[in-house]
Amino acid sequence: MCRSIKTLFNFEPPATAEEVHAAALQYVRKLSGSTHPSQANQEAFDKAVAAVAAATQELLDSLVTKAPPRDREEEEAKARARAAERFGTPAPS
């Protein structure tokens, strides 16, 4: 469930609101153990996602670094290479 939570700090351009929300959603799903809450829990679930997203954005806005911003495409290529090494390259069709 949480594998789709990615590092959001120190990228150019900065993380979007959609990326922050997606990470918050995955975090709340993991904590609650539910990908789709019941109607009785939907409001609490949505409030938790909003609170985590707000805290995440506040954190990202507060962090500082002297390191140069990372390149998204380069980081995605590294992640694909790690996955290929870990799980093996899929056989050609």
All heavy atoms as an XYZ file, in Angstrom:
704
protein
N       0.817     -1.201      0.000
C       0.000      0.000      0.000
C       0.858      1.262      0.000
O       0.569      2.187     -0.721
C      -0.897     -0.019      1.230
C      -2.329      0.314      0.925
S      -3.336      0.438      2.386
C      -3.946     -1.202      2.529
N       1.911      1.310      0.807
C       2.697      2.540      0.937
C       3.822      2.658     -0.066
O       4.576      3.610     -0.021
C       3.276      2.648      2.341
S       2.061      3.198      3.532
N       3.948      1.719     -0.962
C       5.037      1.803     -1.924
C       4.913      3.011     -2.823
O       5.876      3.454     -3.411
C       5.093      0.540     -2.768
C       5.570     -0.627     -1.969
C       5.754     -1.841     -2.822
N       5.790     -2.972     -1.908
C       5.366     -4.163     -2.197
N       4.904     -4.422     -3.385
N       5.417     -5.121     -1.311
N       3.716      3.543     -2.951
C       3.552      4.690     -3.839
C       3.829      6.011     -3.137
O       3.727      7.061     -3.754
C       2.149      4.702     -4.453
O       1.189      4.817     -3.449
N       4.201      5.971     -1.864
C       4.630      7.195     -1.198
C       6.067      7.445     -1.616
O       6.943      6.631     -1.392
C       4.517      7.099      0.338
C       3.055      6.954      0.757
C       5.129      8.337      0.984
C       2.862      6.812      2.253
N       6.291      8.568     -2.256
C       7.605      8.911     -2.782
C       8.189     10.087     -2.012
O       7.470     10.872     -1.411
C       7.490      9.312     -4.260
C       6.781      8.314     -5.137
C       7.565      7.053     -5.292
C       6.863      6.130     -6.271
N       6.940      4.760     -5.923
N       9.498     10.227     -2.078
C      10.150     11.400     -1.516
C       9.652     12.624     -2.268
O       9.615     12.629     -3.495
C      11.679     11.273     -1.645
O      12.096     10.102     -0.956
C      12.379     12.495     -1.088
N       9.261     13.648     -1.535
C       8.712     14.848     -2.150
C       9.597     16.073     -1.972
O       9.354     17.108     -2.592
C       7.320     15.144     -1.555
C       6.259     14.064     -1.752
C       4.963     14.478     -1.056
C       6.019     13.807     -3.221
N      10.625     15.970     -1.159
C      11.451     17.130     -0.845
C      12.611     17.276     -1.814
O      13.208     16.304     -2.262
C      11.994     17.012      0.583
C      12.915     18.131      0.967
C      12.471     19.444      0.985
C      14.229     17.881      1.300
C      13.315     20.481      1.329
C      15.087     18.904      1.652
C      14.626     20.208      1.668
N      12.935     18.512     -2.110
C      14.106     18.912     -2.880
C      14.044     18.463     -4.336
O      15.006     17.923     -4.876
C      15.403     18.428     -2.220
C      16.612     19.158     -2.759
O      16.512     20.293     -3.211
N      17.756     18.516     -2.699
N      12.911     18.675     -4.959
C      12.773     18.438     -6.386
C      12.483     19.752     -7.089
O      11.924     20.671     -6.515
C      11.630     17.466     -6.682
C      11.997     16.030     -6.464
C      11.614     15.372     -5.315
C      12.728     15.336     -7.416
C      11.952     14.050     -5.113
C      13.075     14.015     -7.222
C      12.685     13.369     -6.068
N      12.875     19.825     -8.327
C      12.556     20.986     -9.138
C      11.777     20.504    -10.346
O      12.290     19.676    -11.095
C      13.847     21.682     -9.575
C      13.626     23.039    -10.196
C      12.883     24.008     -9.292
O      13.197     24.126     -8.105
O      11.941     24.637     -9.809
N      10.555     20.897    -10.540
C       9.768     21.798     -9.707
C       9.340     21.110     -8.406
O       9.366     19.884     -8.325
C       8.556     22.130    -10.580
C       8.395     20.953    -11.478
C       9.802     20.443    -11.718
N       8.939     21.904     -7.401
C       8.529     21.340     -6.118
C       7.316     20.415     -6.256
O       6.607     20.444     -7.261
C       8.157     22.565     -5.276
C       8.777     23.722     -5.969
C       8.882     23.354     -7.415
N       7.097     19.611     -5.234
C       5.955     18.692     -5.220
C       4.657     19.472     -5.384
O       4.489     20.558     -4.829
C       5.927     17.922     -3.909
N       3.759     18.890     -6.147
C       2.463     19.522     -6.367
C       1.504     19.166     -5.235
O       1.743     18.219     -4.479
C       1.840     19.042     -7.694
O       1.574     17.635     -7.584
C       2.752     19.325     -8.872
N       0.406     19.890     -5.157
C      -0.628     19.587     -4.165
C      -1.173     18.181     -4.384
O      -1.504     17.474     -3.422
C      -1.749     20.627     -4.237
N      -1.252     17.751     -5.641
C      -1.758     16.413     -5.950
C      -0.809     15.330     -5.420
O      -1.248     14.308     -4.899
C      -1.954     16.238     -7.459
C      -3.087     17.056     -8.040
C      -2.719     18.519     -8.287
O      -1.508     18.861     -8.358
O      -3.643     19.332     -8.376
N       0.500     15.567     -5.543
C       1.472     14.603     -5.027
C       1.414     14.520     -3.505
O       1.485     13.427     -2.925
C       2.881     14.984     -5.471
C       3.129     14.783     -6.952
C       4.457     15.340     -7.399
O       4.794     16.492     -7.024
O       5.160     14.625     -8.134
N       1.268     15.663     -2.860
C       1.161     15.698     -1.399
C      -0.108     14.977     -0.959
O      -0.086     14.162     -0.033
C       1.191     17.150     -0.879
C       0.853     17.214      0.601
C       2.553     17.786     -1.152
N      -1.218     15.220     -1.641
C      -2.484     14.565     -1.303
C      -2.383     13.059     -1.511
O      -2.865     12.274     -0.683
C      -3.627     15.148     -2.133
C      -4.946     14.530     -1.806
N      -5.432     13.427     -2.472
C      -5.879     14.842     -0.867
C      -6.605     13.086     -1.971
N      -6.885     13.934     -0.997
N      -1.765     12.625     -2.599
C      -1.626     11.191     -2.875
C      -0.809     10.499     -1.786
O      -1.150      9.394     -1.345
C      -0.989     10.978     -4.239
N       0.258     11.150     -1.333
C       1.072     10.580     -0.261
C       0.270     10.508      1.037
O       0.322      9.505      1.760
C       2.340     11.403     -0.064
N      -0.483     11.557      1.334
C      -1.309     11.569      2.537
C      -2.371     10.478      2.482
O      -2.629      9.792      3.473
C      -1.970     12.941      2.711
N      -2.988     10.309      1.336
C      -4.005      9.274      1.159
C      -3.415      7.890      1.401
O      -3.998      7.067      2.118
C      -4.601      9.371     -0.244
C      -5.655      8.343     -0.607
C      -6.862      8.444      0.316
C      -6.076      8.528     -2.065
N      -2.247      7.617      0.829
C      -1.611      6.312      1.027
C      -1.249      6.088      2.497
O      -1.409      4.992      3.020
C      -0.357      6.190      0.156
C      -0.664      6.038     -1.299
C      -1.491      4.803     -1.599
O      -1.243      3.731     -1.062
N      -2.495      4.962     -2.426
N      -0.785      7.132      3.160
C      -0.427      7.031      4.575
C      -1.653      6.693      5.419
O      -1.629      5.783      6.251
C       0.214      8.345      5.023
C       0.624      8.363      6.469
C       1.766      7.691      6.883
C      -0.115      9.053      7.418
C       2.158      7.707      8.205
C       0.270      9.077      8.747
C       1.411      8.400      9.132
O       1.788      8.407     10.454
N      -2.744      7.402      5.193
C      -3.965      7.153      5.967
C      -4.532      5.767      5.640
O      -5.007      5.064      6.528
C      -5.013      8.268      5.721
C      -6.353      7.929      6.343
C      -4.484      9.590      6.276
N      -4.457      5.358      4.393
C      -4.905      4.010      4.033
C      -4.112      2.960      4.785
O      -4.664      1.980      5.284
C      -4.743      3.785      2.528
C      -5.799      4.448      1.702
C      -5.529      4.239      0.230
N      -6.632      4.737     -0.578
C      -6.598      4.843     -1.887
N      -5.512      4.478     -2.568
N      -7.643      5.298     -2.543
N      -2.796      3.153      4.856
C      -1.946      2.195      5.552
C      -2.286      2.141      7.036
O      -2.429      1.061      7.604
C      -0.475      2.580      5.362
C       0.500      1.622      5.991
C       0.463      0.276      5.313
C       1.581     -0.607      5.807
N       1.668     -1.847      5.038
N      -2.414      3.304      7.667
C      -2.716      3.340      9.095
C      -4.080      2.740      9.422
O      -4.239      2.059     10.423
C      -2.668      4.777      9.614
C      -1.290      5.400      9.716
C      -1.409      6.821     10.233
C      -0.388      4.597     10.609
N      -5.060      3.034      8.565
C      -6.420      2.558      8.844
C      -6.631      1.116      8.407
O      -7.575      0.469      8.854
C      -7.448      3.459      8.132
O      -7.362      3.290      6.732
N      -5.757      0.628      7.521
C      -5.922     -0.733      7.022
C      -7.053     -0.851      6.023
O      -7.565     -1.933      5.780
N      -7.449      0.278      5.457
C      -8.591      0.286      4.550
C      -8.303      1.178      3.354
O      -7.913      2.330      3.519
C      -9.826      0.806      5.290
O     -10.894      0.996      4.405
N      -8.532      0.646      2.157
C      -8.371      1.481      0.973
C      -9.649      2.238      0.658
O      -9.614      3.287      0.035
C      -7.968      0.649     -0.255
O      -8.941     -0.356     -0.468
C      -6.601      0.027     -0.064
N     -10.766      1.682      1.075
C     -12.069      2.319      0.860
C     -12.842      2.254      2.175
O     -13.413      1.216      2.491
C     -12.860      1.608     -0.240
C     -12.155      1.604     -1.556
N     -12.005      2.744     -2.313
C     -11.532      0.626     -2.243
C     -11.345      2.446     -3.406
N     -11.036      1.166     -3.388
N     -12.866      3.353      2.936
C     -13.561      3.319      4.225
C     -15.070      3.179      4.042
O     -15.625      3.529      3.000
C     -13.209      4.664      4.851
C     -12.889      5.547      3.699
C     -12.304      4.665      2.644
N     -15.718      2.664      5.062
C     -17.183      2.564      5.037
C     -17.782      3.958      5.079
O     -17.105      4.937      5.416
C     -17.667      1.754      6.237
O     -17.398      2.468      7.434
N     -19.052      4.051      4.753
C     -19.719      5.357      4.801
C     -19.646      5.954      6.195
O     -19.508      7.161      6.353
C     -21.179      5.224      4.365
C     -21.339      5.037      2.876
C     -22.798      4.986      2.454
O     -23.673      4.647      3.246
N     -23.050      5.322      1.205
N     -19.727      5.096      7.211
C     -19.670      5.576      8.596
C     -18.311      6.200      8.916
O     -18.223      7.089      9.769
C     -19.960      4.428      9.563
N     -17.252      5.752      8.238
C     -15.900      6.243      8.520
C     -15.371      7.219      7.483
O     -14.267      7.744      7.640
C     -14.936      5.059      8.619
C     -15.220      4.208      9.825
O     -15.609      4.705     10.872
N     -15.040      2.905      9.670
N     -16.128      7.487      6.436
C     -15.637      8.322      5.339
C     -15.239      9.724      5.794
O     -14.189     10.224      5.411
C     -16.690      8.422      4.228
C     -16.201      9.139      2.983
C     -15.139      8.350      2.235
O     -15.334      7.182      1.939
N     -14.011      8.975      1.950
N     -16.050     10.349      6.622
C     -15.745     11.710      7.070
C     -14.445     11.751      7.871
O     -13.590     12.612      7.652
C     -16.894     12.288      7.895
C     -16.651     13.728      8.296
C     -17.815     14.342      9.086
O     -18.892     13.730      9.157
O     -17.619     15.435      9.616
N     -14.280     10.804      8.801
C     -13.053     10.753      9.603
C     -11.842     10.484      8.712
O     -10.774     11.085      8.894
C     -13.170      9.676     10.673
N     -12.003      9.603      7.735
C     -10.942      9.270      6.801
C     -10.528     10.511      6.000
O      -9.343     10.836      5.902
C     -11.457      8.163      5.868
C     -10.412      7.531      4.998
C      -9.690      6.430      5.430
C     -10.175      8.014      3.726
C      -8.742      5.832      4.612
C      -9.228      7.429      2.900
C      -8.513      6.336      3.342
N     -11.512     11.216      5.452
C     -11.237     12.414      4.659
C     -10.573     13.510      5.494
O      -9.656     14.201      5.011
C     -12.518     12.949      4.016
C     -13.066     12.008      2.956
O     -12.323     11.133      2.460
O     -14.263     12.151      2.625
N     -11.017     13.678      6.747
C     -10.405     14.674      7.627
C      -8.956     14.315      7.918
O      -8.087     15.189      7.957
C     -11.202     14.798      8.930
C     -12.493     15.567      8.774
C     -13.326     15.559     10.036
C     -12.656     16.338     11.144
N     -13.511     16.462     12.350
N      -8.687     13.023      8.105
C      -7.321     12.578      8.374
C      -6.427     12.833      7.165
O      -5.294     13.308      7.318
C      -7.305     11.101      8.755
N      -6.921     12.544      5.970
C      -6.137     12.792      4.754
C      -5.817     14.280      4.638
O      -4.678     14.662      4.360
C      -6.869     12.272      3.495
C      -6.161     12.736      2.225
C      -6.981     10.758      3.524
N      -6.804     15.130      4.874
C      -6.584     16.580      4.792
C      -5.562     17.048      5.829
O      -4.691     17.876      5.528
C      -7.904     17.328      4.964
N      -5.651     16.523      7.041
C      -4.719     16.917      8.099
C      -3.297     16.461      7.782
O      -2.333     17.221      7.974
C      -5.176     16.347      9.440
N      -3.148     15.237      7.295
C      -1.822     14.727      6.946
C      -1.257     15.509      5.761
O      -0.068     15.852      5.747
C      -1.870     13.206      6.655
C      -0.559     12.721      6.063
C      -2.201     12.439      7.923
N      -2.080     15.816      4.785
C      -1.625     16.598      3.629
C      -1.160     17.987      4.077
O      -0.117     18.477      3.621
C      -2.723     16.712      2.581
N      -1.903     18.622      4.975
C      -1.520     19.944      5.466
C      -0.202     19.873      6.236
O       0.682     20.725      6.051
C      -2.625     20.523      6.342
N      -0.057     18.866      7.092
C       1.183     18.714      7.855
C       2.353     18.419      6.923
O       3.466     18.940      7.122
C       1.030     17.602      8.878
N       2.117     17.619      5.893
C       3.160     17.300      4.927
C       3.603     18.546      4.179
O       4.804     18.800      4.019
C       2.668     16.227      3.937
O       2.316     15.055      4.678
C       3.727     15.893      2.903
N       2.645     19.349      3.731
C       2.984     20.567      3.008
C       3.745     21.525      3.910
O       4.725     22.148      3.483
C       1.729     21.243      2.453
C       2.030     22.370      1.495
C       2.769     21.888      0.258
O       2.260     21.079     -0.500
N       3.977     22.385      0.047
N       3.327     21.639      5.164
C       4.034     22.506      6.120
C       5.474     22.028      6.303
O       6.409     22.830      6.329
C       3.302     22.512      7.459
C       3.942     23.412      8.485
C       3.193     23.420      9.809
O       1.998     23.063      9.845
O       3.817     23.785     10.818
N       5.656     20.720      6.418
C       7.002     20.164      6.559
C       7.846     20.482      5.333
O       8.978     20.975      5.455
C       6.927     18.652      6.760
C       8.260     17.909      6.732
C       9.146     18.331      7.899
C       8.035     16.415      6.727
N       7.310     20.205      4.148
C       8.061     20.458      2.924
C       8.438     21.932      2.784
O       9.542     22.259      2.338
C       7.260     20.005      1.704
C       7.057     18.499      1.568
C       6.113     18.201      0.411
C       8.368     17.765      1.418
N       7.529     22.812      3.178
C       7.792     24.250      3.093
C       8.840     24.709      4.103
O       9.503     25.727      3.906
C       6.504     25.047      3.301
C       5.507     24.863      2.171
O       5.902     24.385      1.082
O       4.313     25.182      2.385
N       9.005     23.948      5.203
C       9.928     24.341      6.273
C      11.327     23.772      6.102
O      12.286     24.299      6.676
C       9.380     23.873      7.627
O       8.129     24.459      7.875
N      11.473     22.690      5.359
C      12.771     22.044      5.207
C      13.714     22.894      4.363
O      13.280     23.576      3.428
C      12.609     20.670      4.553
C      11.871     19.616      5.373
C      11.647     18.362      4.535
C      12.630     19.286      6.640
N      14.991     22.853      4.710
C      16.014     23.563      3.942
C      17.153     22.594      3.639
O      17.378     21.638      4.380
C      16.565     24.792      4.701
C      15.497     25.840      4.883
C      17.157     24.398      6.038
N      17.839     22.863      2.555
C      18.995     22.053      2.184
C      19.931     22.877      1.326
O      19.500     23.827      0.667
C      18.577     20.780      1.424
O      19.737     19.988      1.182
C      17.898     21.107      0.108
N      21.193     22.502      1.372
C      22.175     23.138      0.501
C      22.408     22.288     -0.746
O      23.109     22.711     -1.656
C      23.493     23.343      1.248
C      23.367     24.371      2.351
C      24.688     24.599      3.041
C      24.505     25.645      4.139
N      25.752     25.917      4.843
N      21.833     21.099     -0.764
C      21.989     20.203     -1.908
C      21.209     20.741     -3.102
O      20.144     21.350     -2.935
C      21.479     18.809     -1.557
N      21.718     20.524     -4.282
C      20.977     20.980     -5.466
C      19.690     20.164     -5.624
O      19.638     19.004     -5.211
C      21.943     20.713     -6.616
C      22.881     19.674     -6.112
C      22.967     19.863     -4.629
N      18.664     20.758     -6.209
C      17.412     20.023     -6.415
C      17.636     18.782     -7.276
O      18.459     18.783     -8.189
C      16.513     21.021     -7.142
C      17.102     22.350     -6.878
C      18.569     22.129     -6.684
N      16.885     17.734     -6.969
C      16.985     16.486     -7.722
C      16.099     16.556     -8.959
O      15.106     17.273     -8.984
C      16.569     15.314     -6.844
C      17.563     15.091     -5.713
C      17.151     13.962     -4.860
N      16.049     14.464     -4.018
C      15.508     13.791     -3.030
N      15.906     12.583     -2.763
N      14.541     14.315     -2.321
N      16.466     15.768     -9.936
C      15.726     15.684    -11.188
C      14.737     14.519    -11.098
O      15.139     13.391    -10.816
C      16.709     15.467    -12.343
C      16.009     15.395    -13.667
O      15.796     16.462    -14.272
O      15.666     14.275    -14.100
N      13.462     14.786    -11.321
C      12.423     13.757    -11.205
C      12.659     12.589    -12.155
O      12.526     11.435    -11.763
C      11.050     14.358    -11.464
C      10.584     15.275    -10.369
C       9.207     15.847    -10.707
N       8.859     16.868     -9.756
C       8.342     16.631     -8.557
N       8.109     15.412     -8.185
N       8.061     17.628     -7.749
N      12.984     12.888    -13.398
C      13.177     11.817    -14.379
C      14.359     10.931    -14.005
O      14.296      9.707    -14.142
C      13.364     12.410    -15.769
C      12.109     13.057    -16.322
C      12.333     13.709    -17.670
O      13.407     13.507    -18.275
O      11.419     14.438    -18.112
N      15.419     11.546    -13.516
C      16.591     10.787    -13.102
C      16.262      9.884    -11.916
O      16.671      8.719    -11.883
C      17.707     11.769    -12.736
C      19.039     11.137    -12.475
C      20.096     12.191    -12.204
O      20.293     13.066    -13.074
O      20.703     12.140    -11.118
N      15.533     10.392    -10.952
C      15.146      9.601     -9.781
C      14.206      8.459    -10.171
O      14.303      7.359     -9.636
C      14.500     10.488     -8.716
C      15.453     11.493     -8.098
C      16.635     10.857     -7.380
O      16.455      9.846     -6.666
O      17.755     11.375     -7.550
N      13.296      8.701    -11.117
C      12.398      7.647    -11.591
C      13.185      6.553    -12.306
O      12.895      5.370    -12.154
C      11.327      8.231    -12.504
C      10.294      9.045    -11.762
C       9.314      9.758    -12.685
O       9.258      9.426    -13.895
O       8.598     10.634    -12.197
N      14.186      6.937    -13.085
C      15.024      5.957    -13.772
C      15.787      5.097    -12.766
O      15.894      3.876    -12.926
C      15.995      6.662    -14.722
N      16.293      5.717    -11.708
C      16.983      4.953    -10.660
C      16.026      3.973     -9.994
O      16.394      2.832     -9.714
C      17.552      5.903     -9.604
C      18.743      6.706    -10.044
C      19.182      7.603     -8.893
C      20.182      8.636     -9.301
N      20.519      9.540     -8.182
N      14.800      4.413     -9.726
C      13.811      3.536     -9.086
C      13.466      2.362     -9.996
O      13.327      1.218     -9.527
C      12.553      4.328     -8.742
N      13.323      2.620    -11.298
C      13.036      1.527    -12.240
C      14.193      0.530    -12.276
O      13.985     -0.678    -12.325
C      12.756      2.081    -13.633
C      11.358      2.643    -13.783
C      11.017      2.920    -15.241
N      11.920      3.895    -15.866
C      11.768      5.210    -15.811
N      10.738      5.725    -15.160
N      12.627      6.009    -16.399
N      15.417      1.030    -12.239
C      16.582      0.149    -12.250
C      16.631     -0.708    -10.986
O      16.919     -1.908    -11.055
C      17.862      0.976    -12.389
N      16.327     -0.106     -9.835
C      16.295     -0.873     -8.583
C      15.218     -1.945     -8.636
O      15.430     -3.084     -8.210
C      16.061      0.046     -7.391
C      17.261      0.862     -6.974
C      17.049      1.552     -5.636
N      15.883      2.404     -5.602
C      15.848      3.686     -5.930
N      16.961      4.291     -6.330
N      14.737      4.386     -5.844
N      14.051     -1.594     -9.182
C      12.958     -2.557     -9.278
C      13.318     -3.700    -10.224
O      13.030     -4.868     -9.938
C      11.682     -1.863     -9.741
N      13.956     -3.381    -11.336
C      14.353     -4.419    -12.286
C      15.361     -5.371    -11.643
O      15.284     -6.587    -11.821
C      14.940     -3.787    -13.542
N      16.285     -4.810    -10.858
C      17.274     -5.643    -10.176
C      16.609     -6.506     -9.104
O      16.927     -7.680     -8.952
C      18.343     -4.764     -9.551
C      19.463     -5.531     -8.899
C      20.543     -4.619     -8.350
O      20.947     -3.683     -9.062
O      20.952     -4.851     -7.190
N      15.677     -5.918     -8.401
C      15.022     -6.634     -7.299
C      14.070     -7.711     -7.805
O      14.041     -8.815     -7.283
C      14.248     -5.627     -6.444
C      13.571     -6.252     -5.270
C      12.910     -5.218     -4.395
N      12.263     -5.858     -3.279
C      11.389     -5.284     -2.512
N      11.059     -4.028     -2.717
N      10.825     -5.925     -1.521
N      13.281     -7.388     -8.804
C      12.244     -8.302     -9.261
C      12.576     -8.994    -10.568
O      11.826     -9.831    -11.034
C      10.914     -7.543     -9.427
C      10.450     -6.919     -8.147
C      10.410     -5.534     -8.024
C      10.058     -7.684     -7.072
C       9.975     -4.944     -6.853
C       9.632     -7.117     -5.901
C       9.585     -5.726     -5.779
N      13.686     -8.647    -11.182
C      14.039     -9.221    -12.465
C      13.350     -8.491    -13.592
O      12.285     -7.924    -13.433
N      14.001     -8.495    -14.713
C      13.429     -7.827    -15.881
C      12.342     -8.709    -16.472
O      12.559     -9.907    -16.655
C      14.520     -7.573    -16.931
O      15.572     -6.849    -16.302
C      13.989     -6.797    -18.100
N      11.168     -8.133    -16.768
C      10.101     -8.954    -17.353
C      10.525     -9.532    -18.692
O      11.257     -8.899    -19.448
C       8.937     -7.984    -17.527
C       9.396     -6.668    -17.062
C      10.805     -6.768    -16.603
N      10.064    -10.722    -18.979
C      10.389    -11.396    -20.240
C       9.702    -10.670    -21.379
O       8.584    -10.175    -21.235
C       9.928    -12.845    -20.189
N      10.348    -10.565    -22.539
C       9.706     -9.906    -23.685
C       8.479    -10.683    -24.126
O       8.448    -11.898    -24.054
C      10.784     -9.923    -24.770
C      12.016    -10.488    -24.172
C      11.695    -11.019    -22.827
N       7.485     -9.943    -24.629
C       6.247    -10.581    -25.068
C       6.368    -11.121    -26.462
O       6.956    -10.601    -27.312
C       5.087     -9.596    -25.056
O       4.963     -9.024    -23.781
